[in-house]
Amino acid sequence: MKKLIPVLLLLSVIFTGCNSDTIYTPLYNGKKLIIGVIGNFPKVREENVKFKHINFDKMEESKNLSSEFDAIFIKKEHLSEAANRKYLAIYKQLGLPFFFIDSKKDYIVIINGEISYEDAPDIVDQSYATGILGENHFCGYGLYNNKVNESNIKDIYTQIFNTIYSGKCFND
């Protein structure tokens, strides 16, 4: 009986690992990144990424955001404002990647300004985050097994940091 307990424990660990809804990936280890965030700072695993608060007014006024930030994150609670037509030129011309985080809408709603964010339909099969660079380059980031949990969200940010550093997704 004493020999059976360790075997059962080992089997339960193995089978639990096989059914995991969590992914563990290597950390981003590129250069230090500075990211402007409209909203709350994300929780991330990396220590070589610094976040600074930014707002829409500063985004509109500043012509040199690309010298101050490596990218801009716009979080869920500010996506409705982000879809305002007055920001379209900024997204398209600034030469800086913008990432729309945890949107239930297609990113096109934000960057084309044809309908309001609230009037756009929710989409079921969608990315947790979408990045855009200029007019014609975008990247989508889906959660592992479509499961919302802290580990999977942190993994999305790691993927985004790698994209910012390498530009790979935007150069497709």
N, C-alpha and C positions, 0 to 999 in steps of 0.2 A: 504493500500500500504506500509506503514511504517513497518508493521509487516511481510510483505512478503519478504522484502529485507534481514533481518537477516536469515530467513529460507532458502532462496536461497543461501546465502553465506555459511551457514553451510552445505547444501547439496553439494555444489561445493567442499568444503574442504574434505568432506567424500569421494566423488567419485574420487577426485584427489588422495587421499591417497590409494584407492583401486587399482589404476592403476600405482602405483609407480614402478619405475625401480631401486629403491634404497633400501638398507637394512641397518638397524641400529642394531648393536649388542653390547653387553657389551665390555668394554675395557679389554685388557689383564691386569691382576693385580698380576701376579707372581713376582718372583725375578727380580732384575735389569739384563737386558741382554746387552751384548756387541757384536755387530755384525760387522764383516768386510764387506766392500762393495767395489766391483770393479764396478765403475760407480758413478753416482750421488746418493746422499742420498735420500731415499724415504721420502715422506711426510706421517707422521703417526699421530695418535691421542694420542698415549701413551707417557708419560713422563719418564717412567722407562725403556726405551730402548735407548741405546747410539750407535751411528754409528761411525766407524773409517774407513778411507780410507785404502785400501790395493791394491796391484797390483799383477800381475801374477808372477813377479820376487820374491817378498817376499813370495808368496804362495809356490813357488818351493823351496826356500832356507830354509824356517823355518820348523823345525821338531816339534815345540811345539805350533803350531797355536791353538790347542785345549785348551791350558792353557791361551791363550790370548783372544780367541773369543768363543762365544757360537754357532756361525754359520757364514757362509759366503754367502752373496748375490752377484750374478753376474747379472748385469743389461743388458737389451736388446742390447745396443750398444757394448757390449763386448762378446756376446755369440759366435760369430764366432771364436774368439781367444780361448774361453773356450773349444771349440770342438777339439782343437789341441791334438793329441795323447799323447804328452809329459805330459799332466795333468791327464791322466786316472788313474795312480797309486795313485795320490794324492787324487782324489775323492773316490777311493775304500779303501784306507788304513789309511787315516788320523783319522777316528773316529769322524769326525765333519760333521754336516749337511751342505750341499750346496743347495742353492736355485737359480734356473734359472728363472729370472723374465721377463715376457712379451715376451716369445719366440713364434714364429709362427711355430716352428718345434717340432717334438717329442723329448723328453729329451734323448731318446736312441741315437740319433745322437751325442749328446754331450758326452755321457759316453761310447760309444763303439769305436769311432774313425775310423769306416769303410769308411765313406764318409764325404766329407767336409760339413760344415754347409750350405754353399751357394748352394750346389748341392742337398741337401735334399729337398723333397717336402714340401710345406706348408701344414698344416693340418687345416681343418675347425673346427671340433669339438675338441677343445683342452683347456687345462688349461691355466689360466693367469700366474700361477707360478707352478713350480714343484720342490719338494725337494727330495734329495737323501741322504741316509746314508749308506755308504759302498757299497757293490755290489748288495744286494738283497732287499733293503728297499727303497720305494719311496712313495711320497704323491703328489697328484694333487690338485690344488686350482682353482676352476672356479668362474667367476664373477656372481653375482646375476643377473638372467635373461639375462646373456651374454651381459650385458650393461656396457660399459666402461665409468665410471664417477668417480670422485674423492672419493665419499663416498664408492663406491663398492671396489675400489682399496685399500682404507684404511682398509676396512673390511678384505680383503685378508691378509694384513699384520698382523692384529690382530689374524687371524686364524693361521698364520705362527708362531707368537710369542708363542701362546698357544701350538703349536706342539713342538717347540724348548724346551719349559719348561717341558712339560709332556712326550714328546717322544712317545705319543700314536699312532700316525699314523705310525711311524717307527717300532713299536713293533707288528704290526698286524700279 
